[in-house]
Amino acid sequence: MRWKFKPETNPQITSKLAQELGVDTTLAKLLVNRGIETYEEAESFFRPSLTNLHNPYLMKDMELAVERIEKAILEGENILVYGDYDVDGTTSVSLLSS
C-alpha cells in the first residue's frame, strides 16, 4: 500500500482563516484540510449547536430501536448500555447510565 498525500492547502485561505480566528497557521491548515475554510464554518465546528446535528431517524431501524426502548421502560425491563473502552466510549456510557 502506498501513502496518499493530500494536496497542499491554499495558503491564502489558510492565512485568512488564521487571521480571522486569531490562531496559528498550523491550526488553520488543519481546519482547511478538514474542509473548514471560513470563520462561520470554524465557529460551527468549535461551538456546535443541536440544530446542526443530523436527524437520528436517518439511521437504519431507528424507529424500531426507539419503540423497543419505550417498551422496555414501560414494562420496567433492564436496559444494557454498552460502549467500547476508549475515552469517548466510557464517557458515553456514563452519560447514558446516569
Distance bins in CASP14 RR format, pairs under 12 A and 6 or more apart:
PFRMAT RR
TARGET T0000
AUTHOR 0000-0000-0000
RMODE 2
METHOD distances of the structure
MODEL  1
5 33 0 0 0 0 0 1 0 0 0 0 0
6 29 0 0 0 0 0 1 0 0 0 0 0
6 30 0 0 0 0 0 1 0 0 0 0 0
6 32 0 0 0 0 0 1 0 0 0 0 0
6 33 1 0 0 1 0 0 0 0 0 0 0
6 34 0 0 0 0 0 1 0 0 0 0 0
6 35 0 0 0 0 0 1 0 0 0 0 0
7 32 0 0 0 0 0 1 0 0 0 0 0
7 33 0 0 0 0 1 0 0 0 0 0 0
8 14 0 0 0 0 1 0 0 0 0 0 0
8 29 0 0 0 0 1 0 0 0 0 0 0
8 32 0 0 0 0 1 0 0 0 0 0 0
8 33 0 0 0 0 1 0 0 0 0 0 0
9 15 0 0 0 0 1 0 0 0 0 0 0
9 16 0 0 0 0 0 1 0 0 0 0 0
9 17 0 0 0 0 1 0 0 0 0 0 0
9 18 0 0 0 0 0 1 0 0 0 0 0
9 25 0 0 0 0 1 0 0 0 0 0 0
9 26 0 0 0 0 0 1 0 0 0 0 0
9 27 0 0 0 0 0 1 0 0 0 0 0
9 28 0 0 0 0 1 0 0 0 0 0 0
9 29 1 0 1 0 0 0 0 0 0 0 0
9 30 0 0 0 0 1 0 0 0 0 0 0
9 31 0 0 0 0 1 0 0 0 0 0 0
9 32 1 0 1 0 0 0 0 0 0 0 0
9 33 1 0 0 1 0 0 0 0 0 0 0
9 34 0 0 0 0 0 1 0 0 0 0 0
9 35 0 0 0 0 1 0 0 0 0 0 0
9 36 0 0 0 0 0 1 0 0 0 0 0
9 37 0 0 0 0 1 0 0 0 0 0 0
10 16 0 0 0 0 1 0 0 0 0 0 0
10 17 0 0 0 0 1 0 0 0 0 0 0
10 25 0 0 0 0 0 1 0 0 0 0 0
10 28 0 0 0 0 0 1 0 0 0 0 0
10 29 0 0 0 0 1 0 0 0 0 0 0
10 32 1 0 0 1 0 0 0 0 0 0 0
10 33 0 0 0 0 0 1 0 0 0 0 0
10 35 0 0 0 0 0 1 0 0 0 0 0
10 37 0 0 0 0 1 0 0 0 0 0 0
11 17 0 0 0 0 0 1 0 0 0 0 0
11 18 0 0 0 0 0 1 0 0 0 0 0
11 25 0 0 0 0 1 0 0 0 0 0 0
11 28 0 0 0 0 0 1 0 0 0 0 0
11 29 0 0 0 0 1 0 0 0 0 0 0
11 32 0 0 0 0 1 0 0 0 0 0 0
12 18 0 0 0 0 0 1 0 0 0 0 0
12 19 0 0 0 0 0 1 0 0 0 0 0
12 25 0 0 0 0 0 1 0 0 0 0 0
12 28 0 0 0 0 0 1 0 0 0 0 0
12 32 0 0 0 0 0 1 0 0 0 0 0
12 37 0 0 0 0 0 1 0 0 0 0 0
13 19 0 0 0 0 0 1 0 0 0 0 0
13 20 0 0 0 0 0 1 0 0 0 0 0
13 25 0 0 0 0 0 1 0 0 0 0 0
13 28 0 0 0 0 1 0 0 0 0 0 0
13 29 0 0 0 0 1 0 0 0 0 0 0
13 31 0 0 0 0 1 0 0 0 0 0 0
13 32 1 0 1 0 0 0 0 0 0 0 0
13 33 0 0 0 0 0 1 0 0 0 0 0
13 35 0 0 0 0 1 0 0 0 0 0 0
13 36 0 0 0 0 0 1 0 0 0 0 0
13 37 1 0 1 0 0 0 0 0 0 0 0
13 38 0 0 0 0 1 0 0 0 0 0 0
13 39 0 0 0 0 0 1 0 0 0 0 0
13 41 0 0 0 0 0 1 0 0 0 0 0
13 42 0 0 0 0 0 1 0 0 0 0 0
14 20 0 0 0 0 0 1 0 0 0 0 0
14 21 0 0 0 0 0 1 0 0 0 0 0
14 23 0 0 0 0 0 1 0 0 0 0 0
14 24 0 0 0 0 0 1 0 0 0 0 0
14 25 1 0 1 0 0 0 0 0 0 0 0
14 26 0 0 0 0 1 0 0 0 0 0 0
14 27 0 0 0 0 1 0 0 0 0 0 0
14 28 1 0 1 0 0 0 0 0 0 0 0
14 29 1 0 1 0 0 0 0 0 0 0 0
14 30 0 0 0 0 1 0 0 0 0 0 0
14 31 0 0 0 0 1 0 0 0 0 0 0
14 32 1 0 1 0 0 0 0 0 0 0 0
14 33 0 0 0 0 1 0 0 0 0 0 0
14 35 0 0 0 0 0 1 0 0 0 0 0
14 36 0 0 0 0 0 1 0 0 0 0 0
14 37 0 0 0 0 1 0 0 0 0 0 0
14 42 0 0 0 0 0 1 0 0 0 0 0
15 21 0 0 0 0 0 1 0 0 0 0 0
15 22 0 0 0 0 0 1 0 0 0 0 0
15 23 0 0 0 0 0 1 0 0 0 0 0
15 24 0 0 0 0 0 1 0 0 0 0 0
15 25 1 0 0 1 0 0 0 0 0 0 0
15 26 0 0 0 0 0 1 0 0 0 0 0
15 28 1 0 0 1 0 0 0 0 0 0 0
15 29 0 0 0 0 1 0 0 0 0 0 0
15 32 0 0 0 0 0 1 0 0 0 0 0
15 37 0 0 0 0 0 1 0 0 0 0 0
16 22 0 0 0 0 0 1 0 0 0 0 0
16 23 0 0 0 0 0 1 0 0 0 0 0
16 25 0 0 0 0 0 1 0 0 0 0 0
16 28 0 0 0 0 1 0 0 0 0 0 0
16 31 0 0 0 0 0 1 0 0 0 0 0
16 32 0 0 0 0 1 0 0 0 0 0 0
16 37 0 0 0 0 1 0 0 0 0 0 0
16 38 0 0 0 0 1 0 0 0 0 0 0
16 39 0 0 0 0 1 0 0 0 0 0 0
16 42 0 0 0 0 0 1 0 0 0 0 0
17 23 0 0 0 0 1 0 0 0 0 0 0
17 24 0 0 0 0 0 1 0 0 0 0 0
17 25 0 0 0 0 1 0 0 0 0 0 0
17 26 0 0 0 0 0 1 0 0 0 0 0
17 27 0 0 0 0 1 0 0 0 0 0 0
17 28 1 0 1 0 0 0 0 0 0 0 0
17 29 0 0 0 0 1 0 0 0 0 0 0
17 30 0 0 0 0 0 1 0 0 0 0 0
17 31 1 0 0 1 0 0 0 0 0 0 0
17 32 1 0 0 1 0 0 0 0 0 0 0
17 33 0 0 0 0 0 1 0 0 0 0 0
17 34 0 0 0 0 0 1 0 0 0 0 0
17 35 0 0 0 0 0 1 0 0 0 0 0
17 36 1 0 0 1 0 0 0 0 0 0 0
17 37 1 0 0 1 0 0 0 0 0 0 0
17 38 1 0 0 1 0 0 0 0 0 0 0
17 39 1 0 0 1 0 0 0 0 0 0 0
17 40 0 0 0 0 0 1 0 0 0 0 0
17 41 0 0 0 0 1 0 0 0 0 0 0
17 42 1 0 0 1 0 0 0 0 0 0 0
17 43 0 0 0 0 0 1 0 0 0 0 0
17 45 0 0 0 0 0 1 0 0 0 0 0
18 24 1 0 0 1 0 0 0 0 0 0 0
18 25 1 0 1 0 0 0 0 0 0 0 0
18 26 0 0 0 0 1 0 0 0 0 0 0
18 27 1 0 0 1 0 0 0 0 0 0 0
18 28 1 1 0 0 0 0 0 0 0 0 0
18 29 0 0 0 0 1 0 0 0 0 0 0
18 30 0 0 0 0 0 1 0 0 0 0 0
18 31 0 0 0 0 1 0 0 0 0 0 0
18 32 0 0 0 0 1 0 0 0 0 0 0
18 37 0 0 0 0 0 1 0 0 0 0 0
18 39 0 0 0 0 0 1 0 0 0 0 0
18 42 0 0 0 0 0 1 0 0 0 0 0
19 25 0 0 0 0 1 0 0 0 0 0 0
19 27 0 0 0 0 0 1 0 0 0 0 0
19 28 0 0 0 0 1 0 0 0 0 0 0
19 39 0 0 0 0 1 0 0 0 0 0 0
19 42 0 0 0 0 0 1 0 0 0 0 0
20 28 0 0 0 0 1 0 0 0 0 0 0
20 31 0 0 0 0 0 1 0 0 0 0 0
20 36 0 0 0 0 0 1 0 0 0 0 0
20 37 0 0 0 0 0 1 0 0 0 0 0
20 38 0 0 0 0 1 0 0 0 0 0 0
20 39 1 0 1 0 0 0 0 0 0 0 0
20 40 0 0 0 0 1 0 0 0 0 0 0
20 41 0 0 0 0 0 1 0 0 0 0 0
20 42 1 0 0 1 0 0 0 0 0 0 0
20 43 0 0 0 0 1 0 0 0 0 0 0
21 27 1 0 0 1 0 0 0 0 0 0 0
21 28 1 0 0 1 0 0 0 0 0 0 0
21 29 0 0 0 0 0 1 0 0 0 0 0
21 30 0 0 0 0 0 1 0 0 0 0 0
21 31 0 0 0 0 1 0 0 0 0 0 0
21 32 0 0 0 0 0 1 0 0 0 0 0
21 36 0 0 0 0 1 0 0 0 0 0 0
21 37 0 0 0 0 0 1 0 0 0 0 0
21 38 0 0 0 0 0 1 0 0 0 0 0
21 39 1 0 0 1 0 0 0 0 0 0 0
21 40 0 0 0 0 0 1 0 0 0 0 0
21 41 0 0 0 0 0 1 0 0 0 0 0
21 42 1 0 1 0 0 0 0 0 0 0 0
21 43 0 0 0 0 1 0 0 0 0 0 0
21 45 0 0 0 0 0 1 0 0 0 0 0
21 46 0 0 0 0 1 0 0 0 0 0 0
22 28 0 0 0 0 1 0 0 0 0 0 0
22 31 0 0 0 0 0 1 0 0 0 0 0
22 39 0 0 0 0 0 1 0 0 0 0 0
22 42 0 0 0 0 0 1 0 0 0 0 0
23 29 0 0 0 0 0 1 0 0 0 0 0
23 30 0 0 0 0 1 0 0 0 0 0 0
23 31 0 0 0 0 1 0 0 0 0 0 0
23 32 0 0 0 0 0 1 0 0 0 0 0
23 36 0 0 0 0 0 1 0 0 0 0 0
23 39 0 0 0 0 0 1 0 0 0 0 0
23 42 0 0 0 0 1 0 0 0 0 0 0
23 46 0 0 0 0 0 1 0 0 0 0 0
24 30 0 0 0 0 1 0 0 0 0 0 0
24 31 0 0 0 0 0 1 0 0 0 0 0
25 31 0 0 0 0 0 1 0 0 0 0 0
25 32 0 0 0 0 1 0 0 0 0 0 0
26 32 0 0 0 0 0 1 0 0 0 0 0
26 33 0 0 0 0 0 1 0 0 0 0 0
27 33 0 0 0 0 0 1 0 0 0 0 0
27 34 0 0 0 0 0 1 0 0 0 0 0
27 36 0 0 0 0 0 1 0 0 0 0 0
27 42 0 0 0 0 1 0 0 0 0 0 0
27 45 0 0 0 0 0 1 0 0 0 0 0
27 46 0 0 0 0 0 1 0 0 0 0 0
28 34 0 0 0 0 0 1 0 0 0 0 0
28 35 0 0 0 0 0 1 0 0 0 0 0
28 36 0 0 0 0 1 0 0 0 0 0 0
28 37 0 0 0 0 1 0 0 0 0 0 0
28 38 0 0 0 0 0 1 0 0 0 0 0
28 39 0 0 0 0 0 1 0 0 0 0 0
28 41 0 0 0 0 0 1 0 0 0 0 0
28 42 0 0 0 0 1 0 0 0 0 0 0
29 35 0 0 0 0 0 1 0 0 0 0 0
29 36 0 0 0 0 0 1 0 0 0 0 0
29 37 0 0 0 0 0 1 0 0 0 0 0
30 36 0 0 0 0 1 0 0 0 0 0 0
30 42 0 0 0 0 0 1 0 0 0 0 0
30 45 0 0 0 0 0 1 0 0 0 0 0
31 37 1 0 0 1 0 0 0 0 0 0 0
31 38 0 0 0 0 1 0 0 0 0 0 0
31 39 0 0 0 0 0 1 0 0 0 0 0
31 41 0 0 0 0 1 0 0 0 0 0 0
31 42 1 0 1 0 0 0 0 0 0 0 0
31 43 0 0 0 0 0 1 0 0 0 0 0
31 44 0 0 0 0 0 1 0 0 0 0 0
31 45 1 0 0 1 0 0 0 0 0 0 0
31 46 0 0 0 0 1 0 0 0 0 0 0
32 38 0 0 0 0 1 0 0 0 0 0 0
32 41 0 0 0 0 1 0 0 0 0 0 0
32 42 0 0 0 0 1 0 0 0 0 0 0
32 45 0 0 0 0 0 1 0 0 0 0 0
34 41 0 0 0 0 1 0 0 0 0 0 0
34 42 0 0 0 0 0 1 0 0 0 0 0
34 45 1 0 0 1 0 0 0 0 0 0 0
35 41 1 0 0 1 0 0 0 0 0 0 0
35 42 0 0 0 0 0 1 0 0 0 0 0
35 44 0 0 0 0 0 1 0 0 0 0 0
35 45 0 0 0 0 1 0 0 0 0 0 0
36 42 1 0 1 0 0 0 0 0 0 0 0
36 43 0 0 0 0 1 0 0 0 0 0 0
36 44 0 0 0 0 1 0 0 0 0 0 0
36 45 1 0 1 0 0 0 0 0 0 0 0
36 46 0 0 0 0 1 0 0 0 0 0 0
37 44 0 0 0 0 0 1 0 0 0 0 0
37 45 0 0 0 0 0 1 0 0 0 0 0
38 44 0 0 0 0 1 0 0 0 0 0 0
38 45 0 0 0 0 0 1 0 0 0 0 0
39 45 0 0 0 0 0 1 0 0 0 0 0
39 46 0 0 0 0 0 1 0 0 0 0 0
39 47 0 0 0 0 0 1 0 0 0 0 0
40 46 0 0 0 0 0 1 0 0 0 0 0
40 47 0 0 0 0 0 1 0 0 0 0 0
40 52 0 0 0 0 0 1 0 0 0 0 0
41 47 0 0 0 0 0 1 0 0 0 0 0
41 48 0 0 0 0 0 1 0 0 0 0 0
41 52 0 0 0 0 0 1 0 0 0 0 0
42 48 0 0 0 0 0 1 0 0 0 0 0
43 49 0 0 0 0 1 0 0 0 0 0 0
43 52 0 0 0 0 0 1 0 0 0 0 0
44 51 0 0 0 0 0 1 0 0 0 0 0
44 52 1 0 0 1 0 0 0 0 0 0 0
44 53 0 0 0 0 0 1 0 0 0 0 0
45 52 0 0 0 0 1 0 0 0 0 0 0
46 52 0 0 0 0 0 1 0 0 0 0 0
48 54 0 0 0 0 0 1 0 0 0 0 0
50 56 0 0 0 0 0 1 0 0 0 0 0
54 62 0 0 0 0 0 1 0 0 0 0 0
55 62 0 0 0 0 1 0 0 0 0 0 0
55 63 0 0 0 0 0 1 0 0 0 0 0
56 62 1 0 1 0 0 0 0 0 0 0 0
56 63 0 0 0 0 0 1 0 0 0 0 0
56 65 0 0 0 0 1 0 0 0 0 0 0
56 66 0 0 0 0 1 0 0 0 0 0 0
57 63 1 0 0 1 0 0 0 0 0 0 0
57 64 0 0 0 0 0 1 0 0 0 0 0
57 65 0 0 0 0 0 1 0 0 0 0 0
57 66 0 0 0 0 1 0 0 0 0 0 0
59 65 0 0 0 0 1 0 0 0 0 0 0
59 66 0 0 0 0 0 1 0 0 0 0 0
61 67 0 0 0 0 1 0 0 0 0 0 0
61 68 0 0 0 0 1 0 0 0 0 0 0
62 68 0 0 0 0 0 1 0 0 0 0 0
62 69 0 0 0 0 0 1 0 0 0 0 0
63 69 0 0 0 0 0 1 0 0 0 0 0
63 70 0 0 0 0 0 1 0 0 0 0 0
64 70 0 0 0 0 0 1 0 0 0 0 0
64 71 0 0 0 0 0 1 0 0 0 0 0
65 71 0 0 0 0 0 1 0 0 0 0 0
65 72 0 0 0 0 0 1 0 0 0 0 0
65 79 0 0 0 0 0 1 0 0 0 0 0
66 72 0 0 0 0 0 1 0 0 0 0 0
66 73 0 0 0 0 0 1 0 0 0 0 0
67 73 0 0 0 0 0 1 0 0 0 0 0
67 74 0 0 0 0 0 1 0 0 0 0 0
68 74 0 0 0 0 0 1 0 0 0 0 0
68 75 0 0 0 0 0 1 0 0 0 0 0
68 77 0 0 0 0 1 0 0 0 0 0 0
68 79 0 0 0 0 1 0 0 0 0 0 0
69 75 0 0 0 0 0 1 0 0 0 0 0
69 76 0 0 0 0 0 1 0 0 0 0 0
69 77 0 0 0 0 1 0 0 0 0 0 0
69 78 0 0 0 0 0 1 0 0 0 0 0
69 79 1 0 0 1 0 0 0 0 0 0 0
69 80 0 0 0 0 0 1 0 0 0 0 0
69 81 0 0 0 0 0 1 0 0 0 0 0
69 96 0 0 0 0 0 1 0 0 0 0 0
70 76 0 0 0 0 0 1 0 0 0 0 0
70 77 0 0 0 0 0 1 0 0 0 0 0
70 79 0 0 0 0 0 1 0 0 0 0 0
71 77 1 0 0 1 0 0 0 0 0 0 0
71 79 0 0 0 0 0 1 0 0 0 0 0
72 78 1 0 0 1 0 0 0 0 0 0 0
72 79 1 0 1 0 0 0 0 0 0 0 0
72 80 0 0 0 0 0 1 0 0 0 0 0
72 81 0 0 0 0 0 1 0 0 0 0 0
73 79 1 0 0 1 0 0 0 0 0 0 0
78 97 0 0 0 0 0 1 0 0 0 0 0
79 93 0 0 0 0 0 1 0 0 0 0 0
79 96 0 0 0 0 1 0 0 0 0 0 0
79 97 0 0 0 0 1 0 0 0 0 0 0
80 93 0 0 0 0 0 1 0 0 0 0 0
80 96 0 0 0 0 0 1 0 0 0 0 0
80 97 0 0 0 0 0 1 0 0 0 0 0
81 89 0 0 0 0 0 1 0 0 0 0 0
81 90 0 0 0 0 0 1 0 0 0 0 0
81 92 0 0 0 0 1 0 0 0 0 0 0
81 93 1 0 1 0 0 0 0 0 0 0 0
81 94 0 0 0 0 1 0 0 0 0 0 0
81 95 0 0 0 0 1 0 0 0 0 0 0
81 96 1 0 1 0 0 0 0 0 0 0 0
81 97 1 0 1 0 0 0 0 0 0 0 0
81 98 0 0 0 0 0 1 0 0 0 0 0
82 89 0 0 0 0 1 0 0 0 0 0 0
82 90 0 0 0 0 0 1 0 0 0 0 0
82 92 0 0 0 0 1 0 0 0 0 0 0
82 93 1 0 0 1 0 0 0 0 0 0 0
82 96 0 0 0 0 1 0 0 0 0 0 0
82 97 0 0 0 0 0 1 0 0 0 0 0
83 89 1 0 1 0 0 0 0 0 0 0 0
83 90 1 0 0 1 0 0 0 0 0 0 0
83 91 0 0 0 0 1 0 0 0 0 0 0
83 92 1 0 0 1 0 0 0 0 0 0 0
83 93 1 0 1 0 0 0 0 0 0 0 0
83 94 0 0 0 0 0 1 0 0 0 0 0
83 95 0 0 0 0 0 1 0 0 0 0 0
83 96 0 0 0 0 1 0 0 0 0 0 0
83 97 0 0 0 0 0 1 0 0 0 0 0
84 90 0 0 0 0 1 0 0 0 0 0 0
84 91 0 0 0 0 0 1 0 0 0 0 0
84 92 0 0 0 0 1 0 0 0 0 0 0
84 93 0 0 0 0 1 0 0 0 0 0 0
85 91 0 0 0 0 0 1 0 0 0 0 0
85 92 0 0 0 0 0 1 0 0 0 0 0
85 93 0 0 0 0 1 0 0 0 0 0 0
86 92 0 0 0 0 1 0 0 0 0 0 0
86 93 0 0 0 0 0 1 0 0 0 0 0
87 93 0 0 0 0 0 1 0 0 0 0 0
87 94 0 0 0 0 0 1 0 0 0 0 0
88 94 0 0 0 0 0 1 0 0 0 0 0
88 95 0 0 0 0 0 1 0 0 0 0 0
89 95 0 0 0 0 1 0 0 0 0 0 0
89 96 0 0 0 0 1 0 0 0 0 0 0
89 97 0 0 0 0 0 1 0 0 0 0 0
90 96 0 0 0 0 0 1 0 0 0 0 0
90 97 0 0 0 0 0 1 0 0 0 0 0
91 97 0 0 0 0 0 1 0 0 0 0 0
91 98 0 0 0 0 0 1 0 0 0 0 0
92 98 0 0 0 0 0 1 0 0 0 0 0
END
